[in-house]
Amino acid sequence: MSEDWAAVARAINERVSELGWRQKELAERSNVSLAIVREIQHHVVERRRSSRTLESLSVTLGWHPQHLISVLHGRKPPSPDEPAAGGPETVWSRLDTLEQRMVEITERLDDLKSDLATVIEHVRKDR
């Protein structure tokens, strides 16, 4: 399966021009680093990008989440109102995963806070 990163760059550049945005604005709105946006827009570094990066850029630009992935693979992009492909990597399943991960992180932080309080208490007693 060939990848056409030049087509992705053209699509993004045309859309950004239509919207009157700068690279920095696209990067901030999509939560994609400015360096990556720059590399993709200028087609200076051709390397595999996360489908999540392309999905985030697509959604930010007002397209279907699979728009840029379709462009990359030479397929006709889906219309914005078309439902996203329902696989394990849908936005909702990723949000659920992130939510669970946040719960785990919060629990670990609570444990660390408790451990730290115990250490501080022992240090104070030793003084």
N, CA and C of each residue as an Amber inpcrd file, in Angstrom:
protein
   381
   0.8550000  -1.1760000   0.0000000   0.0000000   0.0000000   0.0000000
   0.9000000   1.2390000   0.0000000   0.8360000   2.0430000  -1.0620000
   1.6900000   3.2250000  -1.1230000   1.0420000   4.3760000  -0.3480000
   1.9020000   5.2280000   0.1480000   1.4450000   6.3800000   0.9220000
   1.8330000   7.6480000   0.1900000   0.9070000   8.5670000   0.0770000
   1.1410000   9.8170000  -0.6440000   1.1280000  10.9850000   0.3400000
   2.2760000  11.2000000   0.9770000   2.3850000  12.2730000   1.9650000
   2.3120000  13.6470000   1.3070000   2.7070000  13.7380000   0.0410000
   2.5890000  15.0190000  -0.6660000   1.1150000  15.4050000  -0.8070000
   0.2460000  14.4200000  -1.0490000  -1.1890000  14.6960000  -1.1520000
  -1.7490000  15.1520000   0.1980000  -1.2560000  14.5580000   1.2710000
  -1.6760000  14.9700000   2.6150000  -1.2620000  16.4190000   2.8550000
  -0.0320000  16.7490000   2.4910000   0.4560000  18.1220000   2.6620000
  -0.3960000  19.1010000   1.8600000  -0.7020000  18.7520000   0.6120000
  -1.5350000  19.6370000  -0.2240000  -2.9160000  19.8340000   0.3930000
  -3.5300000  18.7440000   0.8520000  -4.8730000  18.8410000   1.4360000
  -4.8660000  19.7480000   2.6610000  -3.8840000  19.5520000   3.5330000
  -3.8040000  20.3810000   4.7450000  -3.5500000  21.8370000   4.3780000
  -2.6090000  22.0840000   3.4790000  -2.2810000  23.4590000   3.1000000
  -3.4690000  24.1790000   2.4800000  -4.2170000  23.4870000   1.6230000
  -5.3920000  24.1070000   1.0090000  -6.4350000  24.4490000   2.0660000
  -6.6710000  23.5280000   2.9780000  -7.7030000  23.7380000   4.0080000
  -7.2940000  24.8420000   4.9870000  -6.0270000  24.8330000   5.3960000
  -5.5320000  25.8680000   6.3120000  -5.6530000  27.2390000   5.6410000
  -5.3600000  27.2980000   4.3440000  -5.4880000  28.5500000   3.6060000
  -6.9520000  29.0030000   3.5630000  -7.8720000  28.0510000   3.3040000
  -9.2990000  28.3780000   3.3010000  -9.7470000  28.9480000   4.6440000
  -9.2410000  28.3710000   5.7220000  -9.6370000  28.7910000   7.0640000
  -8.8960000  30.0400000   7.5320000  -7.8250000  30.4010000   6.8380000
  -7.0410000  31.5690000   7.2250000  -6.2120000  31.3540000   8.4750000
  -5.8260000  30.1170000   8.7120000  -5.0480000  29.7730000   9.9000000
  -3.5600000  29.7570000   9.5890000  -2.7810000  29.8250000  10.6400000
  -1.3340000  29.6290000  10.5600000  -1.0280000  28.2490000  11.1450000
   0.1940000  27.7960000  10.9170000   0.6140000  26.4970000  11.4490000
   0.4190000  26.4130000  12.9520000   0.8040000  27.4600000  13.6410000
   0.7160000  27.4550000  15.1010000  -0.7230000  27.2520000  15.5610000
  -1.6510000  27.8900000  14.8880000  -3.0590000  27.7470000  15.2570000
  -3.5430000  26.3210000  15.0180000  -3.1530000  25.7280000  13.8940000
  -3.5200000  24.3370000  13.6200000  -2.9290000  23.4130000  14.6760000
  -1.6790000  23.6520000  15.0280000  -1.0140000  22.8150000  16.0400000
  -1.7320000  22.9220000  17.3840000  -2.0390000  24.1240000  17.7950000
  -2.7040000  24.3230000  19.0890000  -4.1020000  23.7140000  19.1090000
  -4.8570000  23.9410000  18.0570000  -6.2320000  23.4330000  18.0060000
  -6.2860000  21.9100000  17.9390000  -5.2970000  21.2990000  17.2910000
  -5.3140000  19.8430000  17.1010000  -4.5390000  19.0860000  18.1770000
  -3.8170000  19.8320000  19.0160000  -2.9440000  19.2170000  20.0210000
  -1.8730000  18.3370000  19.3740000  -1.4080000  18.7650000  18.2270000
  -0.2940000  18.1220000  17.5350000   0.8560000  19.1140000  17.5950000
   2.0540000  18.6350000  17.8740000   3.1750000  19.5610000  18.0340000
   3.4010000  20.3710000  16.7640000   3.8680000  21.5870000  16.9600000
   4.1440000  22.4730000  15.8320000   5.1740000  21.8460000  14.8990000
   6.1590000  21.1590000  15.4450000   7.1930000  20.5210000  14.6180000
   6.5810000  19.4690000  13.6870000   5.6640000  18.6780000  14.2090000
   5.0340000  17.6470000  13.3830000   4.1300000  18.2750000  12.3320000
   3.3600000  19.2810000  12.7210000   2.5130000  19.9820000  11.7440000
   3.3800000  20.5440000  10.6320000   4.4890000  21.1630000  11.0040000
   5.4030000  21.7540000  10.0150000   5.9510000  20.6770000   9.0760000
   6.3950000  19.5530000   9.6470000   6.9460000  18.4710000   8.8220000
   5.9060000  17.9390000   7.8350000   4.6700000  17.7710000   8.3020000
   3.6220000  17.2440000   7.4300000   3.2410000  18.2720000   6.3700000
   3.0470000  19.5120000   6.7790000   2.6280000  20.5490000   5.8350000
   3.6630000  20.8120000   4.7540000   4.9190000  20.7780000   5.1230000
   5.9770000  21.0690000   4.1460000   6.5390000  19.8070000   3.5080000
   6.0370000  18.6650000   3.9590000   6.4480000  17.3710000   3.4070000
   7.9740000  17.2580000   3.3980000   8.5950000  17.6620000   4.5250000
  10.0630000  17.6320000   4.6110000  10.5820000  16.3130000   5.1720000
   9.8280000  15.6880000   6.0360000  10.2500000  14.4150000   6.6170000
   9.1300000  13.4160000   6.3520000   9.4330000  12.4170000   5.5660000
   8.4190000  11.4160000   5.2510000   8.6210000  10.2100000   6.1520000
   7.7840000  10.1060000   7.1360000   7.8510000   8.9660000   8.0510000
   6.4490000   8.6070000   8.5010000   6.3570000   7.4430000   9.0410000
   5.0620000   6.9740000   9.5330000   4.5740000   7.8900000  10.6490000
   3.3360000   8.2580000  10.5520000   2.6980000   9.0690000  11.5890000
   1.5790000   8.2570000  12.2020000   1.3070000   8.5280000  13.4240000
   0.2060000   7.8670000  14.1110000  -1.1090000   8.2050000  13.4140000
  -1.9750000   7.2180000  13.3090000  -3.2980000   7.4930000  12.7420000
  -4.0340000   8.5000000  13.6130000  -3.6890000   8.5220000  14.8970000
  -4.3150000   9.4920000  15.8080000  -3.9180000  10.9170000  15.4550000
  -2.6840000  11.0990000  15.0160000  -2.2320000  12.4350000  14.5930000
  -3.0410000  12.8930000  13.3950000  -3.1600000  12.0210000  12.3990000
  -3.9170000  12.3780000  11.1990000  -5.3940000  12.5620000  11.5160000
  -5.9180000  11.7640000  12.4260000  -7.3200000  11.8940000  12.8280000
  -7.5460000  13.2420000  13.5150000  -6.6510000  13.6050000  14.4070000
  -6.7850000  14.8730000  15.1210000  -6.7280000  16.0590000  14.1580000
  -5.8030000  15.9980000  13.2100000  -5.7080000  17.0720000  12.2150000
  -6.9720000  17.1190000  11.3650000  -7.4670000  15.9600000  10.9500000
  -8.6820000  15.9050000  10.1320000  -9.8650000  16.5450000  10.8480000
 -10.0840000  16.1460000  12.0820000 -11.2230000  16.6580000  12.8550000
 -11.0770000  18.1590000  13.0690000  -9.8760000  18.5980000  13.4030000
  -9.6340000  20.0230000  13.6320000  -9.9270000  20.8410000  12.3760000
  -9.6330000  20.2580000  11.2240000  -9.8570000  20.9630000   9.9560000
 -11.3050000  20.8380000   9.4680000 -12.1570000  20.1980000  10.2800000
 -13.5720000  20.1080000   9.9390000 -13.9130000  18.9580000   9.0110000
 -13.0430000  17.9970000   8.9240000 -13.2520000  16.8400000   8.0620000
 -13.6440000  15.6170000   8.8800000 -13.9940000  14.5640000   8.1800000
 -14.2320000  13.2610000   8.7890000 -12.9200000  12.7980000   9.4300000
 -12.9830000  12.1000000  10.5670000 -11.7470000  11.6550000  11.2260000
 -10.8110000  10.8510000  10.3200000 -11.3530000  10.1470000   9.3320000
 -10.5320000   9.3200000   8.4410000 -10.1140000  10.0480000   7.1600000
 -10.3960000  11.3420000   7.0570000 -10.1350000  12.0940000   5.8240000
  -8.6690000  12.0040000   5.3890000  -7.7540000  12.4220000   6.2540000
  -6.3440000  12.4500000   5.8520000  -5.7590000  11.0510000   5.6640000
  -6.2600000  10.0900000   6.4100000  -5.8040000   8.7090000   6.2280000
  -6.2290000   8.2230000   4.8380000  -7.4380000   8.5950000   4.4230000
  -7.9080000   8.2360000   3.0780000  -7.0560000   8.9030000   2.0110000
  -6.7730000  10.1940000   2.1950000  -5.9250000  10.9170000   1.2500000
  -4.5500000  10.2480000   1.1660000  -4.0030000   9.9070000   2.2960000
  -2.6900000   9.2670000   2.3550000  -2.6380000   7.9910000   1.5180000
  -3.7160000   7.2350000   1.5450000  -3.7480000   5.9470000   0.8430000
  -4.4290000   6.0210000  -0.5220000  -4.6780000   7.2460000  -0.9940000
  -5.2270000   7.4180000  -2.3350000  -6.6880000   7.0320000  -2.4710000
  -7.4060000   7.0350000  -1.3620000  -8.8340000   6.7140000  -1.3940000
  -9.6600000   7.9900000  -1.3170000 -10.8970000   7.9030000  -1.7360000
 -11.8100000   9.0440000  -1.6270000 -12.1450000   9.2420000  -0.1530000
 -11.9370000  10.4480000   0.3710000 -12.2420000  10.7010000   1.7910000
 -13.7390000  10.6090000   2.0450000 -14.1150000  10.0890000   3.2190000
 -15.5390000  10.0480000   3.5720000 -16.0660000  11.4490000   3.8360000
 -17.3740000  11.6100000   3.6690000 -17.9710000  12.9130000   3.9560000
 -17.9740000  13.1270000   5.4700000 -17.9420000  14.3770000   5.9070000
 -17.8650000  14.6660000   7.3460000 -18.9880000  14.0530000   8.1770000
 -20.1730000  13.8670000   7.5800000 -21.2980000  13.3390000   8.3480000
 -21.3750000  11.8120000   8.3470000 -20.4730000  11.1740000   7.6010000
 -20.4380000   9.7090000   7.5730000 -19.9460000   9.1860000   8.9150000
 -20.5290000   8.1050000   9.4160000 -20.0560000   7.5790000  10.6990000
 -18.6220000   7.0710000  10.5930000 -17.8850000   7.2360000  11.6720000
 -16.5080000   6.7510000  11.7110000 -16.5200000   5.2360000  11.7660000
 -15.4960000   4.6360000  11.1840000 -15.3790000   3.1810000  11.2020000
 -15.3720000   2.7070000  12.6440000 -16.2000000   1.7400000  12.9480000
 -16.3250000   1.2700000  14.3280000 -15.3920000   0.1200000  14.6200000
 -14.1920000   0.4040000  14.9810000 -13.2590000  -0.6270000  15.3860000
 -12.8190000  -0.3680000  16.8040000 -11.8600000  -1.1230000  17.2700000
 -11.3940000  -0.9240000  18.6380000 -10.6900000   0.4110000  18.8390000
 -10.3470000   1.0730000  17.7580000  -9.6090000   2.3240000  17.8710000
 -10.4790000   3.5520000  17.6280000 -11.7690000   3.4770000  17.9130000
 -12.6260000   4.6410000  17.7380000 -12.3210000   5.6620000  18.8230000
 -12.7380000   6.8660000  18.5840000 -12.4950000   7.9490000  19.5460000
 -13.0770000   7.6040000  20.9090000 -14.3040000   7.0720000  20.9420000
 -14.9430000   6.7800000  22.2260000 -14.2070000   5.7030000  22.9920000
 -13.7380000   4.6710000  22.2850000 -13.0220000   3.6110000  23.0030000
 -11.7010000   4.1380000  23.5400000 -11.0720000   5.0360000  22.7840000
  -9.8130000   5.6200000  23.2690000 -10.0720000   6.5140000  24.4690000
 -11.1880000   7.2490000  24.4560000 -11.5230000   8.0860000  25.6110000
 -11.7950000   7.2350000  26.8430000 -12.4880000   6.1170000  26.6560000
 -12.7240000   5.2060000  27.7740000 -11.4070000   4.6810000  28.3400000
 -10.4960000   4.3360000  27.4470000  -9.1850000   3.8440000  27.8680000
  -8.4300000   4.9240000  28.6320000  -8.4770000   6.1470000  28.1160000
  -7.8030000   7.2580000  28.7950000  -8.4120000   7.5240000  30.1660000
  -9.7230000   7.4440000  30.2420000 -10.3970000   7.6680000  31.5280000
  -9.9550000   6.6240000  32.5490000  -9.8900000   5.3630000  32.1340000
  -9.4460000   4.3020000  33.0390000  -7.9960000   4.5340000  33.4510000
  -7.1770000   4.9480000  32.5130000  -5.7650000   5.2110000  32.8120000
  -5.6330000   6.3540000  33.8170000  -6.4710000   7.3730000  33.6740000
  -6.4460000   8.4960000  34.6160000  -6.8180000   8.0450000  36.0190000
  -7.7740000   7.1410000  36.1320000  -8.1540000   6.5960000  37.4430000
  -6.9620000   5.8840000  38.0570000  -6.2670000   5.0700000  37.2490000
  -5.0850000   4.3530000  37.7400000  -3.9910000   5.3200000  38.1900000
  -3.7640000   6.3430000  37.4230000  -2.7320000   7.3360000  37.7600000
  -3.1050000   8.0600000  39.0510000  -4.3720000   8.4310000  39.1870000
  -4.8300000   9.1090000  40.3920000  -4.6390000   8.2320000  41.6210000
  -4.9490000   6.9460000  41.4910000  -4.7560000   6.0200000  42.6100000
  -3.2820000   5.9160000  42.9810000  -2.4190000   5.8530000  41.9980000
  -0.9750000   5.7870000  42.2680000  -0.4800000   7.0550000  42.9450000
  -0.9660000   8.1990000  42.4630000  -0.5660000   9.4690000  43.0770000
  -1.0260000   9.5460000  44.5320000  -2.2230000   9.0460000  44.8000000
  -2.7210000   9.0180000  46.1830000  -1.8110000   8.1490000  47.0600000
  -1.4010000   6.9900000  46.5270000  -0.4900000   6.1060000  47.2640000
   0.8410000   6.8030000  47.5270000   1.3630000   7.4860000  46.5110000
   2.6360000   8.1990000  46.6750000   2.5160000   9.3150000  47.7030000
   1.3900000  10.0070000  47.6810000   1.1580000  11.0820000  48.6450000
   1.1600000  10.5210000  50.0620000   0.5110000   9.3950000  50.2450000
   0.4620000   8.7470000  51.5580000   1.8650000   8.3090000  51.9920000
   2.6120000   7.6900000  51.0710000   3.9820000   7.2560000  51.3750000
   4.8710000   8.4470000  51.7120000   4.7280000   9.5170000  50.9690000
   5.5320000  10.7120000  51.2080000   5.2070000  11.3110000  52.5800000
   3.9480000  11.3220000  52.9440000   3.5500000  11.8460000  54.2530000
   4.1880000  11.0180000  55.3630000   4.2490000   9.7090000  55.1720000
   4.8680000   8.8270000  56.1580000   6.3580000   9.1150000  56.2800000
   7.0370000   9.2830000  55.1570000   8.4780000   9.5890000  55.1640000
   8.7240000  10.9200000  55.8570000   7.9430000  11.9290000  55.5340000
   8.1160000  13.2470000  56.1540000   7.9110000  13.1530000  57.6650000
   6.9200000  12.3930000  58.0670000   6.6460000  12.2200000  59.4960000
   7.8500000  11.5640000  60.2070000   8.4460000  10.5680000  59.6070000
   9.6150000   9.9020000  60.1980000  10.8220000  10.8030000  60.2440000
  11.0230000  11.6080000  59.2090000  12.1460000  12.5290000  59.1840000
  11.9940000  13.5760000  60.2840000  10.8070000  14.0750000  60.4770000
  10.5640000  15.0720000  61.5140000  10.7920000  14.4980000  62.9110000
  10.4290000  13.2380000  63.1070000  10.6230000  12.6110000  64.4040000
  12.1130000  12.4080000  64.7110000  12.9000000  12.1450000  63.6560000
  14.3330000  11.9100000  63.8370000  15.1160000  13.1890000  64.1130000
  14.5490000  14.3120000  63.9270000  15.2730000  15.5880000  64.1340000
  15.2590000  15.9930000  65.5550000
